[in-house]
């Protein structure tokens, strides 16, 4: 399959935001009671890049950050993890690098996201034009980049350039309502973007938004999977996932752990799933390894620093009791 052969190059261009996460410290602390915070790299695309690099792949990030201390911190963090930031542009003025203030707790978990005048939305056609897409095994992005201009049109231009170069596109729907003017707008844009994509990953809410109604999400996933060579992963939270590939489907459960927080699961799943495909694993085994990575990350502090290494991922799978059965 051309898609998998390309991915096995294990070199990826990722479009989307790099931000900073502040976690109330120590774990379990409410934000309003915190006197100190733990900082780390954040942002869905940056987190996916970290997951891939820690599992042995190469990743280049295309985005914008603010030309200030927080933007420089994000770039420094990318370098620390070995992510190529040569296509990360600093933007002056009143735009700001995304900031998430998050809690390491499950009960009454609070996340406060600061994305007013988000710098990553300033990515434009010129940023895309400098990319040699043919040098990569796949383009990866998340739906956040499509929520505003000029990054929306720039991303769709990147999709076309990747297609022209024969490079597959991996799309995590990653619907964040606060970034969109309406669910109807998101549905329209997501549907247009999905036409380009070879791998589409989303949960029941996200496919529901794309379909225009939650009840129509699963039928939409089935319809999208009819495109030859396309892989669809429909995530169902505690009920695992259903994957459509090569005209067939299979269900995968989850690894049950004592979670510290609810954040980071999606980014770690996608990163480990793609890294496993790049390593020559089957689609089914890659989904299982993505599920294992998600379980590891929700049981650790932070997102980027919580991403597992190959030894950690293999050890978890070997020692864990296994995937819980799916009971949808």
C-alpha positions in Angstrom: 0.0 0.0 0.0 1.4 3.4 -1.1 0.2 5.1 2.1 2.1 2.7 4.4 5.2 2.7 2.3 5.4 6.5 2.5 4.9 6.6 6.2 7.7 4.1 6.7 10.1 6.8 5.6 9.6 7.9 9.3 10.0 11.6 8.5 7.0 13.9 9.0 6.0 17.5 8.4 3.5 18.6 11.0 1.4 21.7 10.7 -0.1 23.4 13.7 0.5 25.0 17.0 3.2 24.9 19.6 2.3 26.4 22.9 3.1 26.3 26.6 1.3 24.4 29.3 1.3 25.5 33.0 0.3 22.7 35.4 -0.7 23.5 38.9 1.9 21.8 41.1 2.1 19.5 42.9 -0.3 17.1 41.2 -3.9 17.3 42.6 -3.7 21.0 43.2 -6.5 23.2 42.1 -5.5 26.1 39.9 -7.1 28.7 42.2 -5.1 27.3 45.1 -1.8 26.9 43.4 1.3 28.7 44.5 3.6 27.2 41.9 3.3 25.8 38.4 5.2 23.3 36.2 5.8 24.5 32.7 6.3 22.4 29.5 5.7 22.4 25.8 2.1 22.1 24.7 -0.1 22.4 21.7 -1.5 19.4 19.9 0.8 19.4 16.8 3.9 20.0 19.0 2.8 17.2 21.3 2.4 14.8 18.3 5.8 15.8 17.1 7.3 14.9 20.5 5.5 11.6 20.5 6.9 10.7 17.1 10.5 11.8 17.8 10.6 10.0 21.2 9.6 6.9 19.4 12.4 7.2 16.8 11.0 9.3 14.0 11.8 12.7 12.6 9.5 15.7 12.7 9.5 19.2 11.4 6.9 21.7 12.7 5.3 24.5 10.6 3.7 27.2 12.6 4.0 30.7 14.1 4.8 31.8 17.6 4.8 35.2 19.2 8.0 37.2 19.1 8.4 37.3 22.9 9.6 35.3 25.8 6.8 32.7 25.6 7.3 32.2 21.9 11.1 31.7 22.4 10.4 29.2 25.2 8.2 27.2 22.9 11.0 27.1 20.3 13.6 26.2 22.9 11.3 23.3 24.0 11.0 22.1 20.4 14.8 22.0 20.1 15.1 20.2 23.4 12.9 17.3 22.0 14.7 17.3 18.7 11.9 18.7 16.6 13.0 20.7 13.6 11.8 24.3 14.1 13.4 25.8 11.0 9.8 26.5 9.7 8.6 28.1 12.9 8.1 31.8 12.3 8.1 34.5 15.0 5.4 37.1 14.7 5.4 40.6 16.3 2.6 42.8 17.4 -0.3 41.7 19.6 -0.5 38.0 18.7 0.4 35.6 21.4 1.6 32.0 21.7 -1.1 29.7 23.1 -1.1 29.1 26.8 -3.0 26.4 28.7 -3.3 26.4 32.4 -4.1 22.9 33.4 -4.6 20.6 36.4 -3.2 17.2 37.1 -6.4 15.9 38.5 -9.5 14.0 37.2 -12.2 15.1 39.6 -13.5 18.6 38.7 -10.6 19.0 36.3 -10.1 22.5 35.0 -8.3 23.7 31.8 -8.1 27.3 31.0 -7.0 28.0 27.4 -5.7 31.4 26.3 -5.9 31.7 22.5 -7.1 35.3 21.9 -5.1 36.5 18.9 -3.3 33.2 18.7 0.0 33.4 16.9 -0.3 30.1 15.1 -3.3 31.3 13.1 -0.9 33.7 11.4 0.7 30.9 9.4 0.2 31.9 5.8 0.8 30.8 2.2 4.4 32.0 2.3 5.1 29.7 5.2 3.8 26.7 3.2 5.5 27.7 -0.1 8.9 27.1 1.4 8.2 23.5 2.3 9.5 20.6 0.1 6.7 18.2 0.8 8.3 15.5 -1.3 11.0 15.2 1.3 8.6 13.8 3.9 6.7 10.5 4.4 3.5 12.2 5.4 1.9 15.5 6.4 0.2 15.5 9.8 -2.1 18.2 11.1 -5.0 18.7 13.5 -8.3 20.5 13.0 -7.3 23.5 15.1 -5.3 25.0 12.2 -8.5 25.3 10.1 -10.4 27.4 12.6 -9.2 30.8 11.4 -7.5 32.7 8.6 -4.9 32.8 7.2 -3.9 29.4 8.6 -7.0 27.8 7.2 -6.2 28.6 3.5 -2.5 28.0 4.1 -3.3 24.5 5.4 -5.6 23.6 2.5 -2.8 24.8 0.2 -0.4 22.6 2.0 -2.8 19.7 1.5 -2.9 20.3 -2.2 0.9 20.5 -2.4 1.3 17.3 -0.4 -1.1 15.6 -2.7 0.7 16.8 -5.8 3.9 15.4 -4.3 2.3 12.0 -3.6 2.6 12.5 0.2 -0.2 11.1 2.3 -2.1 13.4 4.8 -2.9 12.4 8.3 -5.7 14.5 9.9 -6.8 14.5 13.6 -10.2 16.3 13.7 -9.4 17.8 17.1 -12.5 19.9 17.4 -12.2 22.8 19.9 -15.4 24.8 19.9 -13.8 27.9 21.4 -11.7 28.3 18.2 -14.7 28.3 15.8 -17.4 30.9 15.1 -19.9 28.0 14.8 -20.2 24.2 14.6 -21.7 24.7 11.1 -18.6 26.5 9.9 -16.4 23.7 11.4 -18.5 21.1 9.6 -18.1 22.8 6.3 -14.4 23.3 6.6 -13.7 19.8 8.0 -15.6 18.2 5.2 -13.6 20.1 2.6 -10.3 19.1 4.4 -11.3 15.5 4.7 -11.5 15.1 0.9 -7.7 15.4 0.8 -6.9 13.1 3.7 -5.6 9.5 3.8 -5.9 8.9 7.5 -8.6 10.6 9.6 -8.8 10.2 13.4 -11.5 11.6 15.6 -13.9 10.8 18.4 -17.7 10.4 18.2 -18.2 14.1 19.0 -15.8 15.2 16.3 -17.2 13.0 13.6 -20.6 14.2 14.7 -19.6 17.8 14.2 -18.3 17.0 10.8 -21.5 15.2 9.9 -23.7 18.0 11.3 -25.3 15.7 13.9 -23.7 13.4 16.5 -26.0 10.5 15.5 -24.6 10.7 11.9 -20.9 10.6 13.0 -20.4 6.9 12.7 -22.2 6.6 9.3 -19.9 9.4 8.1 -16.8 7.5 9.2 -18.0 4.5 7.4 -18.7 6.5 4.2 -15.2 8.2 4.4 -13.6 4.8 4.7 -15.0 3.7 1.4 -12.3 5.7 -0.4 -9.7 3.1 -1.4 -6.5 3.1 0.7 -8.0 5.4 3.4 -7.8 4.6 7.1 -10.4 5.9 9.6 -10.0 5.6 13.3 -13.3 6.4 15.1 -12.5 6.8 18.9 -15.2 6.1 21.5 -13.6 7.0 24.7 -13.8 4.3 27.4 -15.3 2.0 24.7 -12.1 2.0 22.7 -12.2 2.6 18.9 -13.4 1.2 15.6 -10.9 1.3 12.8 -11.8 1.1 9.1 -9.0 -0.1 6.8 -8.8 -1.9 3.4 -12.5 -2.6 3.3 -12.6 -4.1 6.7 -13.2 -2.9 10.3 -12.0 -3.9 13.8 -12.7 -2.8 17.3 -10.0 -2.1 19.8 -10.4 -1.6 23.6 -8.4 0.5 26.0 -5.7 -0.1 28.5 -7.2 0.8 31.9 -4.9 2.7 34.2 -5.3 5.0 37.2 -5.3 8.3 35.4 -3.9 11.5 36.9 -5.5 13.8 34.3 -7.7 13.6 31.1 -5.4 15.6 28.8 -2.8 14.4 26.2 -4.5 11.1 25.3 -5.4 12.1 21.7 -1.9 13.5 20.8 -0.1 10.5 22.3 -2.4 8.1 20.5 -1.8 9.7 17.1 1.9 10.0 17.6 2.4 6.4 18.7 -0.1 5.1 16.0 1.9 6.8 13.2 5.3 5.9 14.7 4.2 2.2 14.9 3.0 2.3 11.3 6.4 3.7 10.4 8.1 0.9 12.2 6.3 -1.6 10.0 3.6 -2.7 12.5 0.2 -3.7 11.2 -2.7 -1.2 11.4 -4.3 -3.2 14.1 -1.2 -3.4 16.3 -0.5 0.3 15.6 -3.9 1.2 17.0 -3.2 -0.9 20.1 0.1 0.8 20.6 -1.5 4.1 20.2 -4.0 3.1 22.9 -1.1 2.1 25.2 0.6 5.4 24.7 -2.6 7.3 25.5 -2.9 5.3 28.8 0.7 6.1 29.7 0.3 9.8 29.1 -2.9 10.3 31.2 -1.1 8.6 34.1 1.8 11.1 34.0 2.3 14.8 34.6 2.3 17.0 31.4 1.8 16.0 27.8 5.0 16.4 25.9 7.2 15.2 28.8 4.9 12.3 29.4 5.2 10.8 25.9 6.8 7.3 26.2 10.0 6.1 24.7 10.1 2.8 22.8 11.3 0.9 25.8 8.6 2.4 28.0 5.9 1.6 25.5 7.0 -1.9 24.9 7.3 -2.5 28.7 3.8 -1.2 29.3 2.3 -3.5 26.7 4.3 -6.5 27.9 3.4 -6.0 31.6 -0.1 -4.7 31.4 -3.0 -7.1 31.6 -4.1 -6.1 28.1 -6.8 -4.2 26.3 -10.1 -4.1 28.0 -12.9 -5.5 25.8 -15.2 -3.1 24.0 -18.7 -2.8 25.3 -20.4 -0.1 23.3 
